[in-house]
Amino acid sequence: MLTDTQMLQAMHFRSSVALQVTLDQDYNVPDNKSDIEKVIVENGEIQIQNIKTMPDKMILKGSLFWRMAYLKDRQNCTLDHMEGELPFEEVVNMDGLTEEARIRVDCEMEDLRVTMIHSRKVSVRSVVNVKVHASAVEEIPVVSEISDTEKHLCLQRRTLDVSGIAVRKKDTIRIREEMTLPGNKANMLELIWGEVQNRRVDIRPQDDKLLLRGEASVFCLYSGENEENPFEYAEADLPWQAELPCSGMREDMIVNSHLHKIAQSLEMKADMDGEMRLVMAEMVLEIDLEAYEEKKLQTLVSKEIIHERSKEVQLDISGEQQYYAYAAGKVVLGTANAAEAVRAADEKMGVVVGTKQQYIWKRSRRASRETVIADGTQAQGNSTAAKCLNVILKKEGLNLDAGALLENGETV
């Protein structure tokens, strides 16, 4: 008998681990930077750079990219900035992990503190929550047809609506957008602080590509040419659009994606007049996606499913005799003591059998009727009815022979 089999791909969850990573390191202020008088603000992001999987564990390598703005001259109220990279490496134990597993890592920075040790040294401390999800793509065989030379073979078919993985992709997307300073803002001399946030993301599948839209929220603090107001800020929401090539993608597919920012940068640029009035905002996004294809699958089904696993019970019949008390379809006691087995069976309204499954003890049934005795003397009359009537008459104080009356055809 030959079978035609189709293979469906499904994402199978393997393991998940959550852990906390504590980072702590001291940094010296570079020679080209001013002394620190007070830390004003700090932020940063986590970037995973390398993942190495091994049986039942993995090695995770990444870095914390931190930034801070600080006060360098309290009298003139002037600011400066400083940034750095704090690398880390963690061994994560995961039961059931294999080298071909698909890994997704989510990092959330719970706390980041940049504190001044002295004017030329700072301490960077952070607590990072890491969630690791491991999964693997498994192929599920589905029998769709049986080829047989016998004419009398009957098949039962069923049409199923299934969703299978058609496209899997993990890639990075680089977004670059320009922000122009408003007309009432002074030209830039130095960029001190900046942030880029990704918002309002929309992902739509297209033929052989993925269309992404979003909004980059940009904020920057800079020193300007205006002497009366030496520090200025600017902010803007910049729409962006990107296309990611995806071979095999179709518009009717269902996309499950995980998109997050892994890096950002802000850079001053001159406009067409040569004035520093442009800010180039750049962010790097990492996307991990699966695209599911819906289709109708015709498969063969069984009319009746029989339990596939066999169950065997081995009884130890060697040595002394064993007694088993059965009640309600199960063994309630197994013992070498016959009295204990009888007591257990009697309490549960059951029976006792021996090693060879022969009956040892059964509960006796109660009589359906009792012998009628009146005051310790046998009632007169030959029939049962006469005996019962004699007992009833005697209870009423009448000393009559019901048997004789019945033989003469009289009523009692």
N, C-alpha and C positions, 0 to 999 in steps of 0.2 A: 504494500500500500504506500503510495507517494502522496506527500502533502505539500501544498503551496503555502508558504509562510511569509507574512509581512512583518517587518521589524519597526516597532514604535520606540522613539527616544523619549525618555522621561528623566527629569531631574530628581535624584534620590538624595534625601538629607542623610548625612553621615554623622556629624558631630557639631557641637557648638560649645565655645568656651568664652567666659568673660573674666577679665583680669584687670588689675590696676598697675600702672607703671609709674614709679616715682623718679623724677629727673631732678638733679641738683648739680650745679657746676658754677664756678666763679670765673669771671672774665675781667681782663684788664682793659681800660679805655685806650684805644689806639692813640699813637703819638700825634696824629693830625686832628684829634678831637679835643675840645675844651674840657676843663674840669667840671665835675658834676656837683651841683649844689642841691638839687632836688629832682627826684624822678616824678614826672608829670603823668604819663600814661604809658601802658605797654599792651601789646597783643602778639599773636603768633598763630601758626598753624602746624599741624602734624602732616608729614609726608612719609608714606611707606615706600621704601626704595627697593627692597629685595625680600622675597619670600622663598625659602627653601624647605620643601616638604620631605619628610622621611617617615618610615613606619612608626605610627603612634606618636609622632611629635613633629614640630616644625620650628625653624629658626626665622625670626622676624627682625628685619633691620629697617630702621627709619631715622628721621631727624625731626627735631623741633626747631622751626625757623622763627625766631623771636625778634621783636623790634621794640624800641622805647624812645620816647621823647623826654628830654630833661631840661631843667633850667640851668644855664651856664653862668649867667650874670644876674644876680638878684637886683642890683641897683638899676641896671638898664633894662631888666626884664627881657633878656634875650634867650632864645631856645636853641637847642641842638638835638641831634638824634644819633642813635647807635643801634646796630643790629648784629645778629650772630646766629650760628647753627649749633644745636646740641644733639649729637648723634646718640642713638641707643640701639641695643641688641637684646632680644628676649628669646628664651627657649620656651615654647608653649607645648605642653603635653596634651595630646588628644587621642583618646582610645578609638581604634578603628580607622585611623587616618592612613591613607596610602599615598604613594608618590604621584599618582595620576589624578588625585582629588582636585576639585576646583575650589579655590580659597577666596573668600571675600572678607576683608578686614575693615571694620568701622572704628574710627578713632574719634573720641570726643575729649577735648581738653577741659577738665573739670575746674582747674585752678592754675593760674600763671601769676607769679609774683617776681618782679625785678626790684631788688632792694639795694640800696647803696651801702657798701662796706666802708669805703672812704671815697674821696673825690676822684680817685683813679681806678676804682675797682667796684664791681657790682656782683651780686649773687642772683642767679636765675634758678628758680624752683618751680616745678610744675607737677601736677598729678593728671595722668592721662588714663581714661577708661578705654580699654580695647576689647572689642567683641569680634571673635573669629568664628566664621561659619564655613564648614566644609561640606561639600556636596559632590556628587559624581553623576555623570550621565549614564544611565543604564538602558540597554536595549531589551524591549519586551517582545517576544515572538507571539504573533497572532496567526492562527491557522485560518485561512480564508477558503481553501478548497482541498478536496481529496480526490486524487486520480486513482481510479480502480477499474480493473477490467470486468468486474462482476456487474451484471445488469441490474440486480435486485437491490443494490446498495441505496439506502434512503438517508438523506442528509437534512438536518435542521439548521437553518440559517437565521441570523439576526443582524440588522443594520444598527451600528453604534455611531453616535456622535462623539468624536475624540479630538483632543488637542495634543499635538506632538511638537517637540522642539524642531524648528526648521533652520534657525540661524542662532549662533552663539558668537559673541564678540566682546572683547575687552580692549579699550583704546583710550587715548587721551585727545582732548580737544583744546586748542589754544585760541583764546578770544582776545582780540586787540581792538580797542575803541579809543577815539580821541575825544577829549573834553576841552572845550574852549572857555576861557575865563570870561565872565560877564563884563560888560563895558564899564561898569562902575568899580571894577577891581583893578588894583595896581599890577604892574608887571612883576614877574617872579624873579627873585634873586637866588633863593635856595629852597628846595622842597624838604620840609622838616618831618611831616607825618602824612600818612595816607592809608586808606582802607578801600578794598573792593569787595563788595558782597554780590553774590549771584541770587537773583530773585525771579519769580514768575516764569519758571521753566515749562516749556511745552514741547513734547516729543511726539512726532508723527511719522509713521512708516510710509515710505514711498518705494517705487520700483527700483530695486538694487541700491537703495540709499536710505538714510535716516535723516529727517529734517528736524533741527533743533532751533528753538527760539527762546529768548530770555531777556533779562534786563540786568545790566551791571550798574549797581548803585555805588558811585565813586564819591569819596570825600578826601580832601587834601588840605593840609595846613602848611603855609609857606611864609617866608620872609619876603616882603615886597619893597618896591622902590619908594613908597610913600614914607617920608620921615615921621610924619605925625602919627601914622598907624603902621608900625613896622611889621606887624603880623596880620596876614589875611587868610581867609579860608574860602574854599569853593566846593560845591557839591552838585551832582547831576545824576540823573537816571538815564543810562545809555542803552537803548535797545540793541540786541545783537542777534545774529542768525548764522547758523553753521550747517554744513552738510557732511555727514559721515558715510563713506562708501560701505555698503553692506551687500555682498553678493548673495543673491537668493531672496532678498527681502521683497515683500509685496505689500501693497497698500491695505489689503484686507487682513493682515496678520495682527496678532495681539502682542504688544511689546511690554515686557517686564524689565525695568531698568533701574539701576542705582547710580546716581550722578552726584559727585561731590567735588569741591574745590581742593586742590592740593598745593597750589602756589599762586602768588600774586606779585605784581610789581607796578610801580608808578615812576614815570620819567618825564622830565621837563623837555619841551621842544619849542623851537622858534616858529612863528607863523610866517606868512609870505612877506611881511614887512620886517622880518628879522627880530621881532620882539618876542620875549619868552612869555607867551600867552596860551600855550597848548600843553596839555598833560596827556601823555600816552598811558592808558590803563590797560594792563595785561593780566589775565588770569588763566590758569591751566586747570581744566576739568578732567576728571577721570570717570569713564562710564563703563559699566559692566551690565550687559543686557542679554536677554534671551527672547527670541521671537517665536511665538507659537502659531502653528497653522491648524485651523479647524477643517476637518473633513469627515466624510461619512465612510465608515469602514464596514464591509460585509464580512462577518466571521461565522464560523461554525460553533454551535453551542450544544452542550449535552442536554438531553431530555431529563436526566437525573444525575446528580453528582453524588458519588459514593465516597465515603471517607477514605482518603488515600493512605493515611498512616496506619500501620498495623499495631495493635496493642496485644502484648503477650503477658500472661500472668504465670509465673513459675511458682509452684507449691513445693515445699520441702517435704517429701514423703518418706525420707529416710529416718530411721530411728523409731522412737515411740509413737504411739497412736496420737493423732491430733483431732480435736473436736472444734467445729466451726458453728457458731450461732448465726443464723441468717434471719433477717427481719426487714421488711419493706424493700426487698430486692437487693440487699447488700449485706456484707459480713459485718456484724457488730462486735464479734469477739472471736479470736482464735487462740486456743489454749490446749494444753495437755491434760487439764483437769476437767473431767466430764461434768462434775457438779457445778462448776463455775459456768460452763457453757449452757447447761440446762437453766440455771437461774437467769442468765442474760437473755436467753430466748424466751423464757416465760414472761419477763418484764416487758419485752417488746412484741409479744404475741407472735413469736416466730418458731423456728424449728432448729434442731441440731443434727448435723451430718458428720460423718467420719471422713477419714483420709481418702477413701475410695468413693466419696460422694454418696454413700448409703445413709439412709435415715437412721439416726440413733434415738431421737426423741421427738414426739409431736404432742401438742396440746390436745387433750381429749375434749370432745364436745359435750355439753350439758344435755341431760335428758329433756325431751320435749314436753314431758308431763311427769307428774309425781304420783306415787301410789297413795291412794286415799285411805287413811287410817283414822279411826274415830276413837279418841281417848285410850289408845293402846290396844283396842280390841278390833278384831276383823269384822267389817260390816257384813251383814247378811245379804243374801241374794247371790245369784250366779252371774248376772250381767253387770257390766260396768255402770250402766244407767241406774240399776237397782241399788248398787252400792252407794252411788252419789246421792240418791234420793233418801236412803236410810240415814246418811250422815246429816243431810239438811233437816229431816224430820226430827232427828234426835236433838239437834241444836235448838229447835223450836219447842222442845218438851213433849213431842208426840212419839209414843212407842208403837210404831206401826211397821208391818212387814211389806215394804214396797215391792219386793219380788213376787210375793203371793198375789197382791192386788193386781200387778201387771199381768200375771199368768191368767187371772180370771177375767181379764178384759176390762177392769175397772180403772178409773182415773184417780190420781193421787193429788 
